[in-house]
């Protein structure tokens, strides 16, 4: 695995893990890599010295622990934010422009809506949404 520092046009820097350079190139070309801050899909490698993970000397992620952490994030969001569904972009703009009292929200937005929000300077984050345990 290779860990790359990545950035979007708004200079948000984040990490991405890839099998190799070709995997990054393919995912970047298809728009499958998204900035976690603004949702932009125009992602490039930031200057860095790549870290190559080898063998068992590097810690491995425990899938059960990752799922538990994602479920905990979902619980926090659901407990502390208002669900606005597909009206997320509209409600985020209303909050941004002071039309409604600021409050934490979550919901769905298309890539175009997320890009429009980023262009306006609205800070949003795309979260992996894992189903709760039964």
Backbone torsions as a table, in degrees:
resi	resn	phi	psi	omega
1	UNK	NA	147.1	176.4
2	UNK	-121.9	134.2	176.2
3	UNK	-102.7	120.5	177.7
4	UNK	-109.2	144.4	165.8
5	UNK	-83.3	129.2	-177.8
6	UNK	-120.4	158.7	174.9
7	UNK	-149.0	155.5	177.5
8	UNK	-102.6	175.5	179.4
9	UNK	-61.0	-21.4	178.0
10	UNK	-86.8	9.3	178.8
11	UNK	65.3	25.3	169.8
12	UNK	-76.6	124.4	-177.6
13	UNK	-106.9	135.1	179.6
14	UNK	-151.5	168.5	-178.9
15	UNK	-98.1	152.2	172.6
16	UNK	-140.9	139.9	179.9
17	UNK	-105.7	131.2	-176.8
18	UNK	-138.5	152.7	178.5
19	UNK	-62.1	-42.0	-179.4
20	UNK	-165.7	-179.0	179.3
21	UNK	-58.3	-40.5	-178.2
22	UNK	-62.4	-37.1	178.9
23	UNK	-64.7	-42.8	176.4
24	UNK	-61.3	-49.5	-177.5
25	UNK	-56.5	-43.8	-178.7
26	UNK	-65.9	-44.2	-178.6
27	UNK	-69.2	-38.5	178.8
28	UNK	-66.0	-42.6	-179.2
29	UNK	-64.7	-33.3	-178.2
30	UNK	-88.8	-1.1	179.0
31	UNK	76.6	20.8	-178.4
32	UNK	-83.3	-9.4	178.1
33	UNK	-101.4	127.4	-175.5
34	UNK	-123.5	136.8	174.7
35	UNK	-65.4	127.6	-178.4
36	UNK	-69.9	-18.1	-178.6
37	UNK	-90.2	-49.5	-172.7
38	UNK	-114.6	-9.6	178.2
39	UNK	84.3	0.8	-179.4
40	UNK	-65.5	145.3	179.2
41	UNK	-109.2	5.5	176.4
42	UNK	-88.7	81.8	-171.0
43	UNK	-108.6	135.5	176.3
44	UNK	-128.5	164.1	175.4
45	UNK	-74.6	134.9	174.1
46	UNK	-84.7	153.4	177.4
47	UNK	-58.3	133.1	-178.7
48	UNK	-173.3	171.2	169.1
49	UNK	-103.6	112.2	-176.1
50	UNK	-59.0	142.2	176.1
51	UNK	-100.9	120.7	-179.3
52	UNK	-100.8	120.2	179.5
53	UNK	-84.0	131.3	-177.2
54	UNK	-129.1	136.2	170.3
55	UNK	49.1	-151.8	-173.7
56	UNK	-90.7	6.3	179.1
57	UNK	-73.8	-21.7	178.5
58	UNK	-93.2	143.6	177.6
59	UNK	-65.8	142.8	178.7
60	UNK	-101.2	145.3	177.1
61	UNK	-76.1	136.1	175.9
62	UNK	-90.3	112.8	-177.4
63	UNK	-53.6	-37.8	179.9
64	UNK	-65.3	-38.8	179.3
65	UNK	-68.4	-38.5	178.0
66	UNK	-63.8	-46.0	178.6
67	UNK	-60.6	-42.3	179.7
68	UNK	-62.6	-41.8	179.1
69	UNK	-64.7	-42.1	179.0
70	UNK	-66.1	-37.0	176.5
71	UNK	-66.5	-36.9	177.8
72	UNK	-65.1	-40.4	176.7
73	UNK	-61.9	-45.4	179.9
74	UNK	-59.8	-44.2	179.4
75	UNK	-60.0	-42.7	179.4
76	UNK	-63.4	-44.5	-179.7
77	UNK	-62.5	-48.3	-178.4
78	UNK	-64.1	-33.7	-178.4
79	UNK	-77.5	-27.4	-170.6
80	UNK	-118.0	2.2	-177.5
81	UNK	-131.4	156.1	177.4
82	UNK	-90.2	130.1	177.6
83	UNK	-81.0	121.8	179.9
84	UNK	-114.8	4.7	174.6
85	UNK	57.1	-137.7	-177.2
86	UNK	-72.9	-3.2	177.6
87	UNK	-89.8	15.9	-175.2
88	UNK	-55.6	-51.5	-176.1
89	UNK	-61.1	-43.9	179.9
90	UNK	-62.3	-45.5	-178.7
91	UNK	-68.2	-37.8	178.1
92	UNK	-62.6	-39.4	176.9
93	UNK	-65.6	-41.7	179.6
94	UNK	-61.5	-40.2	177.3
95	UNK	-66.9	-46.1	-177.9
96	UNK	-58.7	-41.4	-177.5
97	UNK	-88.7	5.8	175.6
98	UNK	75.3	19.3	179.8
99	UNK	-77.5	-24.2	176.2
100	UNK	-134.3	160.4	178.2
101	UNK	-61.6	134.2	178.4
102	UNK	-58.5	134.1	175.6
103	UNK	-155.4	154.7	-178.8
104	UNK	-75.6	133.9	-178.7
105	UNK	-133.6	160.6	169.5
106	UNK	-147.6	156.9	-178.7
107	UNK	171.6	-155.1	-176.7
108	UNK	-115.1	145.9	175.3
109	UNK	-145.7	146.5	175.0
110	UNK	-75.4	167.6	176.3
111	UNK	-59.5	-41.8	179.5
112	UNK	-62.8	-42.2	178.3
113	UNK	-63.9	-42.1	178.8
114	UNK	-63.4	-41.5	177.8
115	UNK	-64.3	-40.6	177.5
116	UNK	-61.7	-42.6	178.4
117	UNK	-62.8	-42.4	178.7
118	UNK	-62.4	-41.0	178.5
119	UNK	-61.4	-31.1	178.5
120	UNK	-81.5	-9.9	-177.8
121	UNK	88.6	15.2	178.1
122	UNK	-81.9	123.4	-179.8
123	UNK	-83.6	121.2	177.0
124	UNK	-133.6	164.8	176.3
125	UNK	-138.2	138.9	175.6
126	UNK	-93.8	124.8	-178.5
127	UNK	-113.7	141.5	172.1
128	UNK	-69.0	125.3	-173.4
129	UNK	-104.6	99.2	-177.7
130	UNK	-94.6	142.0	-179.9
131	UNK	-66.5	142.9	177.3
132	UNK	-66.3	157.6	178.3
133	UNK	-70.4	148.8	176.1
134	UNK	-81.4	NA	NA
